[in-house]
Structure formats: structure tokens, C-alpha cells
Amino acid sequence: MNELQAILEGLESSQKIGEITFLATVVKTQGSTYRRPGAKMLITNTGQMIGTISAGCLENDVFEHTQQRMSDGKPIVVTYDNTASEDILWGFGLGCNGIVQVLIERLERESTPNAIAFTQECFNKKHLGIIATVFAFEGRVDVKLGSRLLLYPNGKIITDIKDSNLIQSLIADTQAAFANQKSSVNNYQLPLGSAEVFIEVIQPPTPLVIFGAGYDAVPVAQFAQALGWDVTVVDCRANQATRARFPMACDVILSRREIVHEQVFTDAHTVAVVMTHNYLDDLEILKMLLPSPARYIGVLGPKARTERLLEDLRLQGIVYTIEQLKRLHGPVGIDIGADTPEGIAIAIIAEIQAVLTNRSGNFLRNRNQPIHQCYESNLNLLVST
């Protein structure tokens, strides 16, 4: 379960017992910081916290803000500046030479637009969504702190922002975010003022399909589940004991290689790992996966075995394009010297994560660019009158 999923579950539990809840969201950072825009923490009036917005330095202070400054229920933004000498006095000890701005909101079940309900819908229906949140403004701008615009995949928009100039620009930028799937922090210069907006891409859980139900598939499913991925295990031996072996999986499909193509759905977000330890099963599964839109296809076993699988498919008259073969990773995993089921599982999950984020999987010490996405690149956007 990832952080956002834990927050959603925690909120549901808190609302059932009538607790007052708050959501803290990192909306802007400058310099080196532990968490980036989009990091969230759920806080209850009893002091329970789910999620993190720092390395543990800011959480208690944010809780104090919910108790002392939010009796009127209105959102606030708190800025933590670790570049200033005052940090020595306050003792936050962020460990990074940067600035963090945190939006703190009291969560209301009936609020419109409701970002939490929208996020839950994105997860339940497995689709992308975009949330644009105003966290600062100056001048005569018809907007409130915490105002939002929500964009659905079908183009539907829900917003409580009244400024038509800001809405016009946000529609264009949220649509762009939907296309490139990148969050951003934007500063809009408006005719009578300005506004800063965090545009956040809500990604549904990554769907992972594991073909094979051996004991070495168990840690793969466990690590994926810990990341909040949507795990499906496909057992081509149709063994009923498989369900008990994979309680962490969202779904277990008992199948046969002759009909597996009829039972497994893949789309452009799907990642798949083939580890059945049966050559003929792997042959049929690859025949199904390579023409599919699956984003990643990993095949367990030596490189020579994968090449033989492809050659046997060619002998059947099946030829795959270069683009299709680029999605094939065999042997599966990154090179970390793994030789145990758990180590191999880490190598597999790490490679998938690298593919999903368009990274190489190399040592960070050899990276000459920032580790995280730069959110300051979309500032100073102008809006015509």
C-alpha cells in the first residue's frame, strides 16, 4: 500500500468515528528538500498522522498549526525555510538546504470540489486525474486559498475558481499535464494580480501481472504490494493452492496456457513479469504480451532462453516490431548480483520502477542532474488580457 492509499483508508476510518481530519500537502519547494510537491500527510484532531511531508522534522509542528490556527476551518500555508539562520533557533533540522511550503486544510465530507473523493475515484476506476490547487495569490484575483480545478479523462471539469483568466490558463495547463503526466508548480501573472498553483497528476496504482505462481514469485508480489501496485497473479497450472500463497494479490487467475489470452487484460499502463518456469507456458504468454500495449514485459531466465523463445515464435510465422521488442526485458531485472528469490525480486521491481520513471537504474552518485523532477521550471507563465 502506498502513502496515498493509506491516507484514503485512514480518512475513511476517521470519518466513521467522527474525528476531525486535516490534510497537509507539500505544494512548493526550493532547493534541496526531503519530500517534493505532492507529498501528503493526514492528521486527526487526536494527533494520529498517516504519511509524511519531511524526514520527521515538520510533522509535529504541522499538527500544532491544526490545533492553534485553524479554528475557523480555513486553509493555511506554512513556509519552512531551512536556508535561513533562524532554523538553528527553531531546530527543525530539515537536513536539506531548501524551502518547503505546506498547504494545510481541514477536510470536509461535503466540500466541492472534493479532491480526496476525486482521488479515490481515480484509484477505483483506474484512470488518471489532474488536480490544480491555488496555494497563493496577490491582488484582485477572484479565488480563495485552496480553490481547485479538477480535470477528468473525458474532459469534464469541476472548479470553484471564479477568475475566468485563471480558469482559461488552468484548463490548458491541466490538459497538458494529462498528456505528459507531469506535475508542476505554476505562477500565473493575471490582469489584476497573480496566483501560484500546484498542478498534480493523480496516477492510479500500477497494474502488475505476474505470470507464474512459484515461491520465487511471492517476494515480487510482496514488494509490489508494498509500493501500492495492483498485483494480479496468473497461474497457468490452475492450482487452487495459489490463492492461499498470494493473499497480498488483488486478483489470482487460475488458467491454462491455451486460454490465458482470454482471461488477462492489459493496457498501456500494465507491467508484466513472466516467471512460470515452463517453456511452453512462456511461449504462449509472450505470444500474447508482445503485440499487447503492455508498457513492460520481463522474462525470467537466461538471455539465451529468451532468444530461443523469440526464435520459436518466428518459426510459427510471428514477427514482432522493434518497438514491441524494446519493451521486452530478458533477463529480467537490474544487475545487482542477486541470487536469492528476495534479491531477484528487488532487482525486478527496481527495473520496473526505473522504466516507469524513464530512469536508467544507475548509481545516483553518477547522476549529474537533479534526482527529482524540477517543479520550478513552469513559473512566470503569462496570461493575456
Buried (B, 14 or more C-beta within 10 A) or exposed (E): BBBBBBBBBBBEBBEEEEBBBBBBBBBBBBEBBBBBBBBBBBBBBEEBBBBBBBBEBBBEBBBEBBEEEBEEEEBBBBEBBBBEEEBEEEEBBBBBEBBBBBBBBBBEEEBEBBBBBBBBBBBEEEBBBBBBBBBBBEEEBBBBBBBBBBBBEEEEBBBBBEBEBBBEBBBEBBEBBBEEEBBBBBBBBBEEBBBBBBBBBBBBBBBBBBBBBBEBBBBBBBBBBEBBBBBBBBBBBEEEEBBEBBEBBBBBBBBEBEEBBEEBEBEEBBBBBBBBBBEEBBBBBBBBBBEBEBBBBBBBBEEEBBEBBBEBBEEEEEEBEEEBEEBBBBBBBBEEEBEEBBBBBBBBBBBBBBBBEEEEBEEEEEEEEEEEEEBBEBEEBEBEE
